[in-house]
Amino acid sequence: MEIINETENYIVICKANGEDSEKDIPRMLAEQYHKEPSDFYCVHRLDKTAAGLLVYGRHKAAAAELTAQIQSDKLEKTYLAIVSGTPDSKSGTFKDLLYKDKIKQKMFPVKRMRKGVKAAYLEYTVLETGYINEDTVSLVSIRLHTGRFHQIRCQFASRKMPLVGDGKYGSRIKSRDLCLFCNNLGFYDPWQDLVVTFSASPEKAGAWEIFSSIA
C-alpha cells in the first residue's frame, strides 16, 4: 500500500495485489496513524487480486459523501486491464445483466432481470495490442459506470476476452497477478469545493512491461 494523498476527511491510497480492501488496508492505515481500523471507512473496493487507487473516508460524514457520489456515478474510476484477444471495436460499451453466485463467488451474465440480478455498464478503449508468447493480448482503458462484484472480469470474459491471469474466469495466459489496475480516480471534494483527481500506474513488470503506454 502507498499513500497518494491525505486530508482531514479522506485518504487516497494505491493498493497492491494481494491486499484486501476491507481488512488489510484499514489495518495498515491504523498501524501507520496509530488509530483503529474502524477509523478508516472503505467506501469502494478492488478485488484482492487487483491493484490501484482507492479512497477511504476518515469519518462517517466523509464516507457518506463519497458513497453518495459513487451511487450517483459522480466518483469517476478508470482502470487498465490486459485482456486476451482484441475487442471487435477500438472503443465501445458493454451493458449486461449480472448475477452473483454466492457459493462460487463468481458473476454470470443472464438474459433477464430477476432477484439478485444487477445491471452492469462500462466503456472501454483499446490502447495497444501485443503478444504474450503466441497469444494476442490488448491493453484496455475502462471507465466504470456501475461497480458490480467482478464486473470488469465477468463482462470481458463473457465475450471470450478474459483478463490475463484470471483463471477463475477462464484465462489460459498465466500471470503472477491479475492484470487489472485502477489508474485514475476523481471526485468532488466538498470541503475544498473543487474536483480532485489522482492517478497511478502499474509496476512495469510481468505482462504490463510489453506495453509502451505504461509509464
C-alpha positions in Angstrom: 0.0 0.0 0.0 1.2 3.5 -0.9 -0.5 6.7 0.4 -1.1 9.0 -2.5 -2.9 11.9 -0.8 -4.4 12.6 2.6 -6.7 15.3 4.1 -8.7 15.6 7.3 -11.6 13.9 5.5 -10.2 11.2 3.3 -7.1 9.2 2.3 -6.3 8.1 -1.2 -4.1 5.0 -1.4 -2.6 2.7 -4.1 -3.4 -0.9 -3.2 -1.0 -3.7 -4.1 -2.1 -7.0 -5.5 -3.0 -9.4 -2.7 -4.2 -6.8 -0.2 -7.8 -6.9 1.0 -9.6 -3.6 0.6 -11.8 -4.1 3.7 -9.4 -5.8 6.1 -5.7 -5.3 5.2 -5.8 -1.6 4.1 -7.7 -0.3 7.2 -5.3 -2.3 9.4 -2.2 -0.9 7.7 -3.6 2.6 7.9 -4.4 2.2 11.6 -0.8 1.0 12.2 0.6 4.0 10.4 -1.6 6.6 12.0 -1.8 4.9 15.4 -5.5 4.6 15.3 -8.1 1.8 15.0 -9.0 0.1 11.7 -12.6 1.2 12.2 -11.4 4.8 11.9 -11.0 4.3 8.2 -14.1 3.8 6.1 -14.0 1.7 3.0 -16.4 3.2 0.5 -15.5 1.2 -2.6 -13.4 -1.9 -3.2 -10.9 -3.6 -5.5 -10.7 -7.3 -5.9 -7.9 -8.7 -3.6 -6.0 -9.9 -6.7 -6.3 -6.5 -8.4 -4.4 -3.3 -7.6 -4.7 0.5 -7.9 -6.3 3.6 -6.4 -8.9 3.6 -3.6 -10.3 6.4 -1.3 -11.1 5.9 2.3 -13.3 8.2 4.4 -11.7 9.4 7.7 -15.1 9.9 9.4 -18.7 8.9 8.9 -19.7 12.1 7.2 -16.9 11.8 4.6 -17.7 8.2 4.0 -21.4 9.1 3.4 -20.5 11.9 1.0 -18.1 9.6 -1.0 -20.6 6.8 -1.0 -23.3 9.1 -2.4 -21.0 10.2 -5.2 -20.4 6.5 -6.1 -24.1 5.8 -6.1 -24.8 8.8 -8.4 -21.8 7.9 -10.7 -20.0 11.1 -9.8 -17.0 9.4 -8.4 -15.1 8.6 -11.6 -12.8 5.5 -11.8 -10.8 4.3 -14.8 -8.9 1.1 -15.0 -6.2 -0.5 -17.1 -6.6 -4.2 -17.9 -4.8 -6.6 -20.1 -7.3 -8.9 -21.9 -6.9 -11.9 -24.1 -7.5 -11.2 -27.8 -8.8 -7.9 -29.1 -12.3 -6.3 -28.9 -14.1 -6.0 -32.3 -14.2 -2.2 -32.0 -11.4 0.0 -30.8 -13.9 1.6 -28.3 -17.3 0.8 -27.2 -19.7 -0.1 -24.3 -20.7 -3.3 -22.5 -24.1 -3.5 -21.0 -25.1 -6.7 -19.2 -27.3 -8.1 -16.5 -25.1 -9.9 -14.0 -26.0 -12.5 -11.4 -23.7 -13.2 -8.4 -23.4 -16.9 -7.4 -22.6 -16.5 -3.7 -21.4 -20.1 -3.3 -18.9 -19.9 -6.3 -18.2 -16.2 -5.5 -18.5 -15.6 -9.3 -20.6 -13.4 -11.6 -22.6 -14.7 -14.5 -24.4 -12.8 -17.3 -28.1 -13.5 -17.6 -30.8 -12.5 -20.1 -33.5 -11.1 -17.8 -33.9 -9.2 -14.6 -34.8 -11.2 -11.5 -33.9 -11.3 -7.8 -30.2 -11.0 -7.3 -29.5 -9.6 -10.8 -28.0 -6.2 -11.4 -27.3 -4.1 -14.4 -23.7 -3.5 -15.3 -22.3 -0.8 -17.6 -18.8 0.1 -18.7 -17.0 1.9 -21.5 -13.7 0.8 -22.9 -10.9 1.9 -25.3 -8.2 -0.3 -26.7 -4.8 1.5 -26.1 -2.4 -1.1 -27.6 -2.1 -4.7 -28.7 0.8 -7.1 -28.2 1.7 -10.7 -27.7 2.4 -12.9 -24.7 4.2 -15.9 -26.2 1.9 -16.5 -29.3 -1.3 -15.2 -27.7 -2.6 -11.8 -28.8 -3.5 -9.5 -25.8 -4.8 -6.0 -25.6 -4.2 -3.2 -23.1 -7.6 -1.6 -22.5 -8.7 1.5 -20.6 -12.0 1.1 -18.9 -14.5 3.6 -17.4 -16.9 2.0 -14.9 -20.4 3.4 -14.6 -21.5 0.7 -12.2 -19.4 -1.0 -9.5 -20.6 -4.6 -9.5 -18.7 -7.5 -8.0 -16.1 -8.8 -10.5 -17.8 -6.6 -13.1 -14.8 -6.0 -15.5 -13.6 -9.6 -15.2 -17.1 -11.0 -16.0 -18.0 -8.7 -18.8 -14.8 -9.2 -20.7 -14.7 -13.0 -20.0 -18.3 -13.4 -21.2 -17.1 -12.0 -24.6 -14.2 -14.5 -24.7 -11.6 -12.0 -23.6 -10.7 -12.9 -20.0 -8.2 -10.7 -18.2 -4.7 -12.1 -18.3 -4.0 -14.1 -15.1 -7.7 -14.5 -14.3 -8.0 -18.3 -14.1 -11.3 -18.0 -12.3 -12.9 -16.6 -15.4 -11.1 -18.8 -17.9 -7.8 -17.1 -18.8 -5.3 -19.6 -20.3 -2.5 -17.0 -20.0 -0.6 -17.3 -16.7 0.5 -14.2 -14.8 1.8 -13.7 -11.3 -1.0 -11.2 -10.7 -4.4 -10.4 -12.1 -3.8 -7.7 -14.8 -6.3 -5.2 -13.5 -5.3 -1.8 -12.1 -7.4 1.3 -11.1 -5.2 4.1 -12.6 -7.4 7.2 -12.2 -9.8 8.3 -9.5 -11.7 11.6 -9.4 -14.4 13.1 -7.2 -15.8 16.3 -5.8 -14.2 17.4 -2.6 -16.9 19.5 -0.8 -14.6 20.5 1.9 -12.3 22.3 -0.6 -15.1 23.0 -3.1 -13.2 21.5 -6.0 -12.9 18.4 -8.1 -9.8 16.4 -7.2 -8.2 13.8 -9.5 -5.4 11.2 -8.8 -3.5 8.9 -11.0 -1.1 6.0 -10.7 0.5 3.4 -12.9 1.0 -0.4 -12.5 4.6 -1.5 -12.0 6.1 -2.1 -15.4 6.8 -5.8 -14.8 5.4 -9.1 -16.0 2.6 -8.7 -18.6 2.5 -4.9 -18.1 6.0 -4.4 -19.4 5.2 -5.3 -23.0 3.1 -2.1 -23.4 4.7 1.3 -24.1 1.6 3.1 -22.7 2.6 2.0 -19.2 4.9 4.7 -17.8 
